[in-house]
Amino acid sequence: MKKLTALLCAAALVLLSSCSQPEEIIMESAPESPAGETVFRMYYPTEVSTLNYLITNTYNETYLSANMIDCLVDYDCYGNVQPGLAESWTHNDNMTEWTFHIRPGVNWVDYQGNIYDEVTADDWVTAAEYVNNAKYDSDIQYMYTSGSVVCGAQEYYDYTAWKISKENPKGDSSGKRETLPEVRPEDIGVKAPDDYTLVYTLEQPCPFFLSVLSYPSYMPVSRKFLEETGDMFGRDNKNVLYNGAFILSTWQPQGKQILTKNAAYWDAEHVYIDRVEREFNLDAFAVQGSMFLDNKIDHAEISFEELDNWMSNPETKKLVHPDRPDNSYSYFYAFNFDPQFDDTYEPENWKLAVNNENFRHALIHALNKDEILYLYNPYHYEILINNTITPPEFTFAAGEDYTDYPALKDVVNNFNIEKAQAYRDSAMEELKEAGASFPVKVLMPYNPSILNWEIECQNVKKQLEDTLGTDFIDVIIEPGPETGFLASVRRSGKYAFMKCNWGADYADPLTYTEPFSAGNDYNFWDLSTSPDTQALFREWSAKVEEATAVYDDDQKRYTLFSEAERMLIDHAIVSPFAIEMEGHIVSKLNPFETEYASIGIVMQRLKYCKVGTTSFSMEEFEQAYQQWLEDREKNLKS
């Protein structure tokens, strides 16, 4: 998964972007806001690295592209797919061919709002050719091959990568070079039979294909404009075209971004904000709260350090509320079944322990999620708790939320000291017989650049050792590198027990099986040499394979996936923990008016949003959230 987590974003946002202003950009004065316009104002602390939406999927860039470029489909506020730039669509019987009927009369405009050309089906063909050409090194090419596999996409990417590197000798020691058969752009399974018909051909049935279409890699681009701009495409606001709700009419790097309502927008009646003014401020996190109170901006994040002060003042307390829960990410504590850490931490002894199910249950039942999440959100920690691997509100079928399917409906928080100690006693007896030594060393690394992670690890260590005893386990907390942490620690298997996360690539339970599939670099249970673990892995894999094969019955598909997920929980392969750990904000936007989807860039859009006069309090937010949940359930069942 290549999405950037919010925690990583928060750590990165305090650093000045290394992106320098291209020489071609001419600085211009930002115009004043015309009287009578509805304006939404905010600060941003780091400059975007590119406006080329076809190569990036980081939050900093997609905030702009989500509002500048429309996709084939939209969403309503409950997560229902709606027509976007495609008026309608159909698919063949086995869902390997999807045909979209493009909305006529939609125009590309330049940064001044002048009409450039009509949006046509070829714009998506062009995007597919661009993203899958290794020359452009797109970070989001994987969306053509993750879950939904577009015919010929990976083959074209591999061929273009080979062409780039063919000057370097490959193959055997005699210097013979590896060769690949030619793959042409037209071999990619994205076709435009006419200006208003677009066809995607997939390698396998894909009932969730609509949900991948809200990623930047599936955004359209004008072939003519791309050829005109060449390497300048996306370098500034003048070298991008717009077909979305807003135009980036002013872009002063490390100065100001102004998004103005697109007068030519096909759905302009649902755009209620006339201007979005984003001002660069390197100290945004330090000053934005006071600027909100001074009515200089309309949205601000409140740091955990400031939160107590805001909540202790009756006036400011009325304005603070949690950010909307982000169900696109799931956090879980994972066991590593194939440890690659130093002998100091006794990897062979750890293998004996981790392959004992009672040992795993002992640790999981000793883990108090409430206490840990209180560190991140002392006023609303319960909103973060996740008892299933797939978050609630993530996806639904047959009118039911996936986590309400029978296999997952009764999953509860596992924290139970008496059960943890009972599992410990059984595990100790079994492990002694297997030749294990005690205390079992439990290596738990953390990234020191992530706020509060070290404190969290100290808390977990205390919980586990106080409940299970230091004669049973010795939790060893160790900082990893601040940069390259994932590669050097998790992906290298240099941990025993650690918090991990996964972000969804598409709205289907299949996406949450990927971290545990063979060859993935999370908990490596497929590499375990234990007969019991191997048998469980085969059973789980068979269930996932059975579920994946069902494409024409969502209820049956979700039932099978939920049964597979329950296996991971019941056998303590991982411990579900939390959704994305969002903080608190003050904002004049009602978050429940926006488009809703737990994937892609949908929730960054400002379409449908209205600027209010004040911000929700905690109580008002909770009431609005509960009302939204009730309304959504009714909507999905109707």
C-alpha positions as CSV (number, residue, x, y, z in Angstrom):
1,M,0.0,0.0,0.0
2,K,1.5,3.3,-1.1
3,K,-0.7,5.8,0.5
4,L,0.9,8.2,3.0
5,T,-0.4,7.8,6.5
6,A,-1.7,10.8,8.3
7,L,0.8,10.3,11.1
8,L,3.7,10.3,8.6
9,C,2.2,13.4,7.0
10,A,2.1,15.1,10.4
11,A,5.7,14.3,10.9
12,A,6.7,15.5,7.5
13,L,4.7,18.6,7.5
14,V,7.0,20.3,9.9
15,L,9.8,20.2,7.4
16,L,10.1,22.6,4.5
17,S,9.6,21.0,1.2
18,S,12.7,20.5,-0.9
19,C,10.7,21.5,-4.0
20,S,12.1,24.7,-5.3
21,Q,10.3,27.1,-7.5
22,P,10.8,26.3,-11.2
23,E,12.4,29.1,-13.1
24,E,9.6,29.2,-15.6
25,I,7.1,30.3,-12.9
26,I,6.5,34.1,-12.8
27,M,5.4,35.2,-9.3
28,E,2.2,37.2,-9.3
29,S,0.2,39.1,-6.8
30,A,-2.7,37.2,-5.3
31,P,-6.0,39.0,-6.0
32,E,-8.1,40.2,-3.1
33,S,-11.3,38.3,-2.4
34,P,-14.2,40.0,-4.2
35,A,-17.0,41.1,-1.9
36,G,-20.0,38.8,-1.6
37,E,-18.1,35.7,-2.5
38,T,-18.1,32.6,-0.2
39,V,-14.5,32.1,0.7
40,F,-12.8,29.2,2.6
41,R,-9.4,30.1,4.1
42,M,-6.7,27.9,5.6
43,Y,-2.9,27.6,6.1
44,Y,-0.7,24.9,4.7
45,P,2.9,24.3,5.9
46,T,4.6,22.5,3.0
47,E,4.6,23.2,-0.7
48,V,3.4,20.6,-3.2
49,S,6.2,18.8,-5.0
50,T,4.2,18.6,-8.3
51,L,0.9,19.4,-9.9
52,N,1.2,16.3,-12.1
53,Y,-1.6,14.3,-10.6
54,L,-0.8,11.2,-12.7
55,I,2.4,10.5,-10.7
56,T,1.6,11.2,-7.1
57,N,-0.8,10.0,-4.4
58,T,0.4,11.9,-1.3
59,Y,-2.1,14.0,0.6
60,N,-0.4,17.3,0.0
61,E,-0.8,17.0,-3.8
62,T,-4.1,15.1,-3.9
63,Y,-5.9,17.9,-1.9
64,L,-5.5,20.0,-5.0
65,S,-6.1,17.4,-7.7
66,A,-9.2,16.1,-5.9
67,N,-10.7,19.5,-6.4
68,M,-9.3,20.3,-9.8
69,I,-9.9,17.1,-11.7
70,D,-13.1,15.0,-11.8
71,C,-13.2,11.2,-12.1
72,L,-15.6,8.9,-13.9
73,V,-17.7,8.4,-10.8
74,D,-18.7,10.5,-7.8
75,Y,-20.1,9.6,-4.4
76,D,-22.9,10.9,-2.3
77,C,-22.5,11.7,1.4
78,Y,-23.3,8.1,2.4
79,G,-20.8,6.4,0.2
80,N,-23.2,5.5,-2.7
81,V,-21.5,5.6,-6.2
82,Q,-23.0,8.4,-8.4
83,P,-22.4,9.3,-12.0
84,G,-19.5,11.7,-12.5
85,L,-17.8,12.3,-15.8
86,A,-19.4,9.0,-16.8
87,E,-23.2,9.3,-17.1
88,S,-23.6,5.6,-16.9
89,W,-21.8,2.3,-17.2
90,T,-22.3,-1.4,-17.8
91,H,-20.2,-4.6,-17.5
92,N,-20.2,-8.0,-19.0
93,D,-21.4,-11.1,-17.2
94,N,-18.1,-11.9,-15.5
95,M,-17.1,-8.3,-14.8
96,T,-13.9,-8.4,-16.9
97,E,-15.1,-5.7,-19.3
98,W,-16.5,-2.3,-18.0
99,T,-18.0,0.2,-20.5
100,F,-18.4,3.8,-19.5
101,H,-20.5,6.4,-21.3
102,I,-18.8,9.7,-21.0
103,R,-20.8,12.8,-20.2
104,P,-20.9,15.0,-23.3
105,G,-20.3,18.8,-23.1
106,V,-17.8,18.7,-20.3
107,N,-14.8,21.0,-21.0
108,W,-11.2,21.3,-20.1
109,V,-10.3,24.9,-19.1
110,D,-7.1,26.6,-18.4
111,Y,-6.0,28.4,-15.2
112,Q,-8.0,31.5,-16.3
113,G,-11.1,29.5,-17.0
114,N,-10.8,29.7,-20.8
115,I,-12.2,26.6,-22.6
116,Y,-9.5,24.5,-24.1
117,D,-11.2,21.4,-25.4
118,E,-14.0,18.9,-24.7
119,V,-13.4,16.0,-22.3
120,T,-13.5,12.8,-24.3
121,A,-13.0,9.1,-23.7
122,D,-9.5,9.3,-25.2
123,D,-8.4,11.3,-22.1
124,W,-8.6,8.2,-20.0
125,V,-6.7,6.1,-22.6
126,T,-4.0,8.8,-22.6
127,A,-3.8,8.7,-18.8
128,A,-3.4,4.9,-18.8
129,E,-0.6,5.1,-21.4
130,Y,1.2,7.8,-19.3
131,V,0.8,6.2,-15.9
132,N,2.0,2.8,-17.1
133,N,5.0,4.2,-19.0
134,A,8.1,3.7,-16.7
135,K,9.6,6.8,-18.2
136,Y,7.3,8.9,-16.0
137,D,8.0,6.9,-12.8
138,S,4.5,7.2,-11.5
139,D,4.1,6.3,-7.8
140,I,0.5,5.2,-8.5
141,Q,1.0,2.8,-11.4
142,Y,0.3,0.0,-9.0
143,M,-3.4,0.9,-9.1
144,Y,-3.6,-0.7,-12.5
145,T,-2.4,-4.0,-11.1
146,S,-3.6,-4.0,-7.5
147,G,-6.8,-6.0,-7.0
148,S,-8.2,-4.9,-10.4
149,V,-5.7,-5.9,-13.0
150,V,-6.0,-4.0,-16.3
151,C,-4.9,-6.1,-19.2
152,G,-1.5,-5.3,-20.6
153,A,-0.8,-2.5,-18.0
154,Q,2.0,-4.3,-16.2
155,E,3.4,-5.8,-19.4
156,Y,3.6,-2.3,-20.9
157,Y,5.3,-0.9,-17.8
158,D,7.8,-3.7,-17.7
159,Y,8.6,-3.3,-21.4
160,T,9.1,0.5,-21.1
161,A,11.3,-0.1,-18.0
162,W,13.4,-2.6,-19.9
163,K,13.8,-0.1,-22.8
164,I,15.1,2.5,-20.4
165,S,17.6,0.2,-18.8
166,K,18.5,-2.0,-21.8
167,E,21.9,-0.2,-22.1
168,N,23.0,-2.0,-19.0
169,P,24.1,-5.6,-19.5
170,K,21.7,-8.2,-18.1
171,G,21.5,-11.9,-18.1
172,D,24.4,-14.3,-17.8
173,S,28.1,-13.5,-17.2
174,S,28.9,-13.6,-20.9
175,G,27.1,-10.2,-21.2
176,K,24.0,-11.4,-23.1
177,R,21.1,-9.1,-22.6
178,E,17.7,-10.0,-21.6
179,T,15.1,-9.2,-24.2
180,L,11.4,-8.6,-23.9
181,P,8.8,-8.7,-26.7
182,E,7.5,-5.4,-27.7
183,V,4.4,-4.1,-25.9
184,R,2.7,-1.1,-27.4
185,P,0.5,1.5,-25.6
186,E,-2.5,0.2,-27.5
187,D,-1.9,-3.2,-25.9
188,I,-3.2,-1.8,-22.6
189,G,-6.8,-2.8,-22.0
190,V,-8.2,0.8,-22.1
191,K,-9.9,1.7,-25.3
192,A,-12.1,4.5,-26.7
193,P,-14.2,3.2,-29.6
194,D,-15.6,6.8,-29.9
195,D,-15.5,10.1,-28.1
196,Y,-18.1,9.1,-25.5
197,T,-17.4,5.4,-25.0
198,L,-14.6,4.1,-22.8
199,V,-13.8,0.4,-22.2
200,Y,-11.6,-1.2,-19.6
201,T,-10.7,-4.8,-20.0
202,L,-9.5,-6.7,-16.9
203,E,-7.6,-9.9,-16.5
204,Q,-10.0,-11.3,-13.9
205,P,-13.5,-10.6,-12.6
206,C,-13.6,-7.5,-10.5
207,P,-16.9,-6.5,-8.8
208,F,-15.3,-3.6,-7.1
209,F,-13.8,-1.9,-10.1
210,L,-15.8,1.3,-9.7
211,S,-14.0,2.0,-6.4
212,V,-10.5,2.2,-8.0
213,L,-11.6,5.0,-10.3
214,S,-11.3,7.6,-7.6
215,Y,-7.5,7.5,-7.5
216,P,-5.4,10.0,-9.4
217,S,-4.0,7.3,-11.7
218,Y,-7.5,7.0,-13.2
219,M,-8.0,10.7,-13.7
220,P,-8.2,11.9,-17.4
221,V,-5.7,14.0,-19.2
222,S,-5.9,15.7,-22.6
223,R,-3.6,14.0,-25.1
224,K,-3.2,17.3,-27.1
225,F,-2.3,19.3,-24.0
226,L,0.1,16.7,-22.8
227,E,1.9,16.7,-26.1
228,E,2.0,20.6,-26.0
229,T,3.4,20.8,-22.5
230,G,5.8,17.8,-22.6
231,D,8.0,17.8,-19.5
232,M,6.4,21.0,-18.3
233,F,3.1,19.2,-17.6
234,G,2.2,19.8,-14.0
235,R,5.1,22.1,-13.3
236,D,2.8,25.0,-12.4
237,N,-0.9,25.9,-12.5
238,K,-0.5,27.2,-16.1
239,N,0.7,23.7,-17.3
240,V,-2.4,21.9,-16.1
241,L,-6.0,21.8,-17.4
242,Y,-9.0,21.6,-15.2
243,N,-12.4,19.9,-15.5
244,G,-13.3,19.8,-11.8
245,A,-15.1,22.1,-9.4
246,F,-12.2,24.5,-9.0
247,I,-9.4,26.0,-10.9
248,L,-6.0,26.8,-9.4
249,S,-6.1,30.3,-10.6
250,T,-3.2,31.5,-8.5
251,W,-0.2,29.5,-7.4
252,Q,2.7,31.2,-5.6
253,P,5.0,28.5,-4.3
254,Q,5.6,29.0,-0.6
255,G,3.1,31.9,-0.8
256,K,-0.5,31.3,-1.7
257,Q,-2.8,28.9,-3.5
258,I,-6.2,30.2,-4.7
259,L,-8.8,27.8,-6.0
260,T,-11.7,29.6,-7.7
261,K,-15.0,28.0,-8.7
262,N,-14.9,26.7,-12.2
263,A,-17.6,28.6,-14.1
264,A,-17.7,26.0,-16.8
265,Y,-18.1,23.1,-14.4
266,W,-20.7,20.6,-15.4
267,D,-22.2,20.4,-11.9
268,A,-21.6,24.0,-10.8
269,E,-24.9,24.1,-8.9
270,H,-23.5,21.8,-6.2
271,V,-20.4,23.9,-5.7
272,Y,-21.2,26.4,-2.9
273,I,-17.7,27.8,-2.2
274,D,-16.5,30.5,-4.6
275,R,-12.8,30.7,-3.5
276,V,-10.5,28.5,-1.5
277,E,-7.5,30.5,-0.2
278,R,-4.6,28.5,1.1
279,E,-1.7,30.5,2.5
280,F,1.7,29.0,3.1
281,N,2.9,29.2,6.7
282,L,5.9,27.2,7.9
283,D,4.6,27.6,11.4
284,A,1.0,26.7,10.5
285,F,0.6,24.1,13.3
286,A,1.8,26.6,15.9
287,V,-0.3,29.6,14.9
288,Q,-3.4,28.3,13.1
289,G,-5.5,28.0,16.2
290,S,-5.1,31.6,17.2
291,M,-5.6,32.7,13.6
292,F,-8.9,30.8,13.6
293,L,-10.0,32.7,16.7
294,D,-9.0,36.0,15.0
295,N,-11.2,35.0,12.1
296,K,-8.2,35.0,9.7
297,I,-8.8,31.4,8.6
298,D,-11.7,29.0,8.7
299,H,-10.0,25.7,9.5
300,A,-7.3,24.7,11.9
301,E,-5.8,21.6,13.5
302,I,-5.4,21.6,17.2
303,S,-2.3,19.8,18.4
304,F,-2.5,17.4,21.4
305,E,-0.2,19.8,23.3
306,E,-2.7,22.7,22.8
307,L,-5.9,20.6,23.3
308,D,-6.1,20.8,27.1
309,N,-5.9,24.6,26.9
310,W,-8.7,24.8,24.4
311,M,-10.8,22.4,26.4
312,S,-10.3,24.3,29.7
313,N,-11.5,27.5,28.2
314,P,-15.4,27.6,28.0
315,E,-15.3,29.8,24.9
316,T,-12.8,27.8,22.9
317,K,-14.2,24.4,24.2
318,K,-17.4,25.2,22.2
319,L,-15.4,25.1,18.9
320,V,-13.2,22.0,19.2
321,H,-14.3,18.6,17.8
322,P,-12.6,15.4,16.5
323,D,-11.6,15.2,12.9
324,R,-13.9,12.8,11.0
325,P,-12.9,9.2,11.6
326,D,-10.7,7.9,8.8
327,N,-11.7,4.4,8.0
328,S,-9.4,4.1,5.0
329,Y,-6.6,2.9,7.4
330,S,-6.4,0.0,9.8
331,Y,-3.8,-0.4,12.6
332,F,-3.1,-3.8,14.1
333,Y,-0.4,-5.4,16.3
334,A,1.3,-8.0,14.3
335,F,3.4,-11.1,15.3
336,N,6.4,-11.9,13.1
337,F,6.6,-15.6,12.3
338,D,9.9,-15.4,10.5
339,P,12.2,-13.3,12.7
340,Q,15.4,-11.9,11.1
341,F,16.7,-10.0,14.1
342,D,20.0,-10.4,15.9
343,D,20.8,-13.5,18.0
344,T,20.8,-11.1,21.0
345,Y,17.0,-11.2,20.9
346,E,16.9,-15.0,20.6
347,P,15.0,-15.5,17.3
348,E,14.8,-19.3,17.6
349,N,13.2,-19.0,21.0
350,W,10.8,-16.5,19.6
351,K,9.8,-18.9,16.8
352,L,8.8,-21.4,19.4
353,A,6.7,-18.8,21.3
354,V,5.0,-17.1,18.3
355,N,3.9,-20.4,16.8
356,N,2.1,-21.2,20.1
357,E,-1.5,-20.0,19.9
358,N,-1.9,-19.6,23.6
359,F,1.2,-17.4,23.8
360,R,-0.2,-15.1,21.1
361,H,-3.6,-15.0,22.9
362,A,-1.9,-14.1,26.1
363,L,-0.3,-11.0,24.6
364,I,-3.4,-9.9,22.8
365,H,-5.7,-10.3,25.8
366,A,-3.3,-8.3,27.9
367,L,-3.4,-5.3,25.5
368,N,-5.6,-2.5,26.6
369,K,-6.6,-0.5,23.5
370,D,-8.5,2.2,25.5
371,E,-5.5,3.1,27.6
372,I,-3.2,3.3,24.5
373,L,-5.6,5.3,22.4
374,Y,-6.2,7.7,25.2
375,L,-2.6,8.9,24.6
376,Y,-3.7,10.1,21.1
377,N,-7.2,11.3,21.8
378,P,-8.0,11.8,25.5
379,Y,-11.3,13.4,24.8
380,H,-12.7,11.0,22.2
381,Y,-10.4,7.9,22.1
382,E,-13.3,5.5,21.7
383,I,-13.9,6.7,18.2
384,L,-10.6,5.2,17.2
385,I,-11.0,1.7,18.5
386,N,-11.2,-1.0,15.9
387,N,-12.0,-4.6,16.8
388,T,-11.9,-6.0,13.3
389,I,-9.1,-5.8,10.8
390,T,-11.3,-4.2,8.2
391,P,-12.7,-1.0,9.7
392,P,-16.4,-0.4,10.1
393,E,-18.1,1.9,7.6
394,F,-15.5,0.8,5.0
395,T,-17.7,-1.1,2.6
396,F,-21.1,-2.7,2.5
397,A,-23.2,-5.2,0.5
398,A,-26.8,-6.2,0.5
399,G,-27.5,-3.2,2.7
400,E,-25.2,-4.4,5.5
401,D,-21.9,-3.0,6.7
402,Y,-19.2,-5.6,6.1
403,T,-18.3,-5.7,9.8
404,D,-21.9,-6.5,10.6
405,Y,-21.8,-9.8,8.7
406,P,-22.4,-12.7,11.1
407,A,-18.7,-13.8,11.4
408,L,-17.6,-10.4,12.5
409,K,-20.7,-8.9,14.2
410,D,-19.9,-10.3,17.7
411,V,-16.2,-9.5,17.7
412,V,-15.3,-7.5,20.8
413,N,-12.4,-5.9,22.4
414,N,-10.1,-8.8,23.5
415,F,-8.7,-7.0,26.6
416,N,-9.3,-9.4,29.6
417,I,-6.7,-9.8,32.3
418,E,-8.0,-13.1,33.6
419,K,-8.1,-14.6,30.2
420,A,-4.7,-13.3,29.4
421,Q,-3.2,-14.9,32.5
422,A,-5.0,-18.2,31.8
423,Y,-3.6,-18.2,28.2
424,R,-0.2,-17.4,29.8
425,D,-0.3,-20.4,32.1
426,S,-1.3,-22.8,29.3
427,A,1.4,-21.3,27.0
428,M,4.1,-21.6,29.6
429,E,3.4,-25.3,30.2
430,E,3.3,-26.1,26.5
431,L,6.4,-24.0,25.6
432,K,8.5,-25.5,28.4
433,E,7.7,-28.9,27.0
434,A,8.8,-27.7,23.5
435,G,12.1,-26.5,24.9
436,A,11.5,-22.7,25.1
437,S,13.3,-20.6,27.7
438,F,11.8,-17.8,29.8
439,P,11.3,-14.9,29.8
440,V,10.6,-14.8,26.1
441,K,12.3,-11.8,24.6
442,V,9.7,-9.7,22.6
443,L,11.5,-7.1,20.4
444,M,9.2,-4.2,19.7
445,P,10.7,-1.4,17.6
446,Y,9.3,2.0,16.8
447,N,10.0,4.9,14.5
448,P,11.3,7.8,16.7
449,S,10.0,10.4,14.1
450,I,6.4,9.4,14.7
451,L,4.7,11.5,17.4
452,N,3.9,9.5,20.6
453,W,5.0,6.1,19.3
454,E,7.7,5.7,21.9
455,I,5.3,6.6,24.6
456,E,2.8,4.1,23.2
457,C,5.5,1.4,23.3
458,Q,6.3,2.1,26.9
459,N,2.7,1.8,27.7
460,V,2.3,-1.5,25.9
461,K,5.4,-2.9,27.6
462,K,4.0,-2.0,31.0
463,Q,0.6,-3.5,30.2
464,L,2.1,-6.8,29.0
465,E,4.7,-7.2,31.7
466,D,2.4,-6.2,34.5
467,T,-0.3,-8.6,33.4
468,L,1.8,-11.5,32.3
469,G,4.9,-11.1,34.5
470,T,8.5,-10.4,33.7
471,D,9.2,-14.1,34.3
472,F,7.1,-14.9,31.2
473,I,8.1,-12.1,28.7
474,D,10.7,-9.4,28.4
475,V,9.4,-6.6,26.1
476,I,12.4,-4.9,24.5
477,I,11.7,-1.4,23.1
478,E,14.1,-0.3,20.5
479,P,14.1,2.8,18.2
480,G,14.5,2.1,14.5
481,P,15.8,4.6,12.0
482,E,13.8,7.8,11.4
483,T,14.1,7.4,7.6
484,G,13.6,4.1,5.9
485,F,12.0,2.5,8.9
486,L,9.6,0.3,7.0
487,A,12.3,-1.1,4.7
488,S,14.9,-1.7,7.4
489,V,12.5,-3.0,10.2
490,R,9.1,-4.3,9.2
491,R,9.9,-5.4,5.6
492,S,13.1,-6.9,6.8
493,G,11.4,-8.9,9.5
494,K,13.5,-7.3,12.3
495,Y,10.7,-7.3,14.9
496,A,8.8,-9.7,17.1
497,F,5.7,-7.8,18.0
498,M,4.9,-4.4,16.5
499,K,2.1,-2.0,15.5
500,C,1.5,-2.0,11.7
501,N,-1.0,-0.4,9.4
502,W,-2.7,-1.0,6.1
503,G,-4.5,1.4,3.9
504,A,-7.2,0.3,1.5
505,D,-6.7,0.4,-2.3
506,Y,-10.3,-0.3,-3.2
507,A,-13.7,-0.8,-1.5
508,D,-13.7,-4.6,-1.1
509,P,-12.7,-6.9,1.7
510,L,-10.0,-8.4,-0.6
511,T,-7.8,-5.4,0.1
512,Y,-7.5,-6.3,3.8
513,T,-6.3,-9.8,3.0
514,E,-3.2,-8.5,1.2
515,P,-0.9,-7.9,4.2
516,F,-1.4,-11.6,5.2
517,S,-1.1,-13.2,1.8
518,A,1.9,-15.3,0.7
519,G,4.9,-13.1,-0.2
520,N,3.8,-10.0,1.7
521,D,6.2,-8.4,4.1
522,Y,4.1,-8.0,7.2
523,N,3.9,-10.9,9.6
524,F,5.5,-13.6,7.3
525,W,3.3,-16.4,8.7
526,D,3.4,-18.1,5.3
527,L,7.1,-18.7,6.0
528,S,6.6,-20.3,9.4
529,T,8.0,-23.8,9.7
530,S,5.4,-24.8,12.3
531,P,3.0,-27.5,11.0
532,D,0.1,-25.9,13.0
533,T,0.7,-22.4,11.6
534,Q,1.2,-23.7,8.1
535,A,-2.1,-25.7,8.2
536,L,-3.9,-22.5,9.4
537,F,-2.3,-20.5,6.7
538,R,-3.4,-23.0,4.0
539,E,-7.0,-23.0,5.5
540,W,-7.2,-19.2,5.5
541,S,-5.7,-18.9,2.0
542,A,-8.2,-21.4,0.7
543,K,-11.1,-19.4,2.2
544,V,-9.7,-16.2,0.7
545,E,-9.4,-17.9,-2.7
546,E,-13.0,-19.2,-2.5
547,A,-14.2,-15.7,-1.6
548,T,-12.2,-14.0,-4.4
549,A,-13.8,-16.3,-7.0
550,V,-17.3,-15.1,-6.1
551,Y,-18.0,-12.0,-8.2
552,D,-21.7,-12.1,-8.9
553,D,-23.1,-12.4,-5.4
554,D,-21.8,-9.7,-3.0
555,Q,-23.5,-11.2,0.0
556,K,-21.8,-14.6,-0.5
557,R,-18.5,-12.9,-1.3
558,Y,-18.6,-10.8,1.9
559,T,-19.7,-13.7,4.0
560,L,-16.7,-15.8,2.9
561,F,-14.3,-12.9,3.4
562,S,-15.7,-12.2,6.9
563,E,-15.2,-15.9,7.8
564,A,-11.5,-15.7,6.6
565,E,-11.0,-12.5,8.7
566,R,-12.5,-14.1,11.7
567,M,-9.9,-16.9,11.4
568,L,-7.1,-14.3,11.8
569,I,-8.7,-12.9,14.9
570,D,-9.7,-16.1,16.6
571,H,-6.3,-17.6,16.1
572,A,-4.5,-14.4,17.2
573,I,-2.5,-14.0,14.0
574,V,-2.9,-10.2,14.6
575,S,-4.6,-8.0,17.1
576,P,-6.9,-5.4,15.5
577,F,-6.3,-2.0,17.2
578,A,-7.5,1.2,15.6
579,I,-8.5,3.2,12.6
580,E,-6.4,6.2,11.5
581,M,-5.5,8.3,14.6
582,E,-6.9,11.7,13.5
583,G,-6.7,14.6,15.9
584,H,-8.9,17.6,16.7
585,I,-9.9,20.5,14.6
586,V,-11.9,23.7,14.5
587,S,-13.6,24.2,11.2
588,K,-16.5,26.1,9.6
589,L,-17.2,23.1,7.3
590,N,-19.7,20.4,8.2
591,P,-17.8,17.2,7.5
592,F,-21.0,15.2,6.9
593,E,-22.0,17.3,3.9
594,T,-19.1,16.1,1.8
595,E,-18.8,13.1,-0.6
596,Y,-18.0,10.0,1.4
597,A,-15.8,7.1,0.5
598,S,-13.1,5.3,2.5
599,I,-10.9,5.0,-0.6
600,G,-9.2,7.3,-3.1
601,I,-9.3,11.1,-2.9
602,V,-13.1,11.4,-2.5
603,M,-13.2,12.9,1.0
604,Q,-10.7,15.7,0.1
605,R,-13.2,17.2,-2.3
606,L,-14.9,20.5,-1.4
607,K,-17.9,20.0,-3.7
608,Y,-21.1,20.1,-1.7
609,C,-19.4,21.8,1.2
610,K,-20.8,25.0,2.7
611,V,-18.9,27.5,4.8
612,G,-20.7,28.0,8.1
613,T,-20.4,30.7,10.7
614,T,-18.8,28.7,13.5
615,S,-17.3,25.3,14.4
616,F,-18.9,22.2,16.0
617,S,-18.4,21.5,19.7
618,M,-17.6,17.9,20.8
619,E,-21.3,17.3,21.6
620,E,-22.5,18.8,18.3
621,F,-20.0,16.7,16.4
622,E,-21.1,13.5,18.2
623,Q,-24.8,14.2,17.6
624,A,-24.1,15.0,13.9
625,Y,-22.0,11.8,13.6
626,Q,-24.5,9.6,15.2
627,Q,-27.3,11.1,13.0
628,W,-25.1,10.4,9.9
629,L,-24.6,6.8,11.0
630,E,-28.3,6.3,11.4
631,D,-29.2,8.0,8.1
632,R,-26.5,6.1,6.3
633,E,-27.8,2.8,7.6
634,K,-31.3,3.6,6.5
635,N,-30.0,4.8,3.1
636,L,-28.0,1.7,2.5
637,K,-30.9,-0.6,3.4
638,S,-33.4,1.2,1.2
